[in-house]
């Protein structure tokens, strides 16, 4: 069952052992199961609780919360020096997903490239974030990259990413 983007569904995250605890919104009963055995990530699930309540939810196997955003930014390819504008689409403590702007699908980024990405958060302070990242996914104009300099005490990013 594909996710309806207009419907706000509760999301449950896996722990380090890929166990997910789903909470019934009616009776608060908690059912824990091994999500790694099912192909459920990114899809909505229809769940029936022992109390009879039927509800939809999303199970996310990512260990780290990822926030959907729309933030303007830039990248610099540290190998080639090439720079370009980007639209940051998702963000976590560990990485970033972004697109190059429309019409610029020929960005020459490849898996393994080292980048420096910079963007401003849309928080009250307009905090500027500048991080090094390694490209992990290239799909047309979408790039997924893992931060090379993960700092768990990054106050601005930490507050911004609170769910």
N, C-alpha and C positions, 0 to 999 in steps of 0.2 A: 504494500500500500504506500504510494508516494505521499510525501508531505504536502499538505495544502498550506502555502505560504501565508495565507490570510488568517489561518487558525492558529491561535497561541496555545501550544500543547506543553504540558509539563515535561521537562527533560530530566532524565536520571543518568548519572555518570558512573562508569565502572571504576572500581578501586584497582589497586596494583595487581590483584589476582584475577581481574576481569569479572568480578562479581558485581552485580547490580541489585540494588534494593529498591523495589517499586512500592510506593506508598499509595494505598487506596484513598481517594479524596473524601469518601463518605465515612468509612469506619476507621480509617488510619491503620488498617492491617498492613504489615510489611511482608512482602514476599521477596526472597533473595534467590537469584539464579546465576549460573555461569553463562555470561553473554558471549563468550568467545566461541561457543559451540553453535551459535545461531548467527545468521547473516542479517543482523537487525540494525546496524548503525546507519543513521541517515534516513531511516524509514519510520513511519508511525506504526505503532502496534495497537491492536485492540485487545484490551485486557479485561478479563472477567474475574472479579474478586469473589471470595467465598461468601461475602454478604449479598452477592447478586448484582452489585454495581458493575456496569460496563463503561469503560472510559478509554480514551486514546492517550498515548504518551510516546515519547521519543527516548530511545536508549542510545547513549553516546559512549563509544568505547575509548574516546580520547581521555587521557589521564588529566589533561589540563583544560580548563574552561577556555573556550574560544568565542570572542565577541564579534558579532557582525557590525561593521562600521562602514562609513563612506568618508574617507579622509584624503585630502590631496597631499602629495608628497613627491619625493625625488629618489632616484637611486643613482649610484655611481658604481660601475663595474670596476673593481680594483685591479683587474688584469689588463683591461683594454683602455680604461679611462673614460669609456663611453658613459654618458649620463642621459637621463630621460625623466619625464614627469610620469607619475603613477597615481592610481586611485587605490588606496588601501581598502580592501573589502572585508578582511577579518584579521583579528589580532589576538595573540595570547602571550603569556610570559615567555614561551619558547619559540614563537615564530610569527610569521606574517604571510598573508595571502594578498596579492595585489594584481592589478591589471595595468598594462600600459594603455595609454589613451587610444580611442578608436582611430583606426587608420594607420596604426603603428605596430602591426603584428610582426614586422620584421625587426625585432629587437635584438636578435643575435644572442640572447641569453641561453645558457646551456646548464644542464644539471652539473653541479659541482662548482659553478662560478661563485666567487667571493664578491659580495656587494657591501656597500655602505648605504643604508636606507635612512631617510629622514622625513619626518612628517610632524604636523602639529595636531595634538588632540583637540577635540571639541569640548574640553572641560572649561571651567570658569577662568583658569589661568592661561589657557591656550598653550599648554606645556609642549615644548619641543622635544621630540624623541629622536635620537640619532644612534643607530646600532649597526654593527656588522652582522651580516647574514650569509648563509650558504644556500644556494639554490638547490632545492630538493625535487620540485615538480615544475615542469614546463608543459602547459597545455594551451596551445594557440597563444592568446595574449594574456592568459592567466599564469602567474608565477607563485609558487609556494616556496617559502624559504625559512630555514631554521636559524634563529639568532645564534651567533658564535659567542657572544659575550653576555650570557644569561646572568642577570643580577636579580636575585629573589628579593632584594631589599630596595628595588627601584620604586620609590614612593609614588611618583606621578603615575607611572604605568600601573602600579599595584592598585591604587584607589580607582583608577579609570576602569580597570577590569573586574571590579567587584560586580557580581551578578545582581 
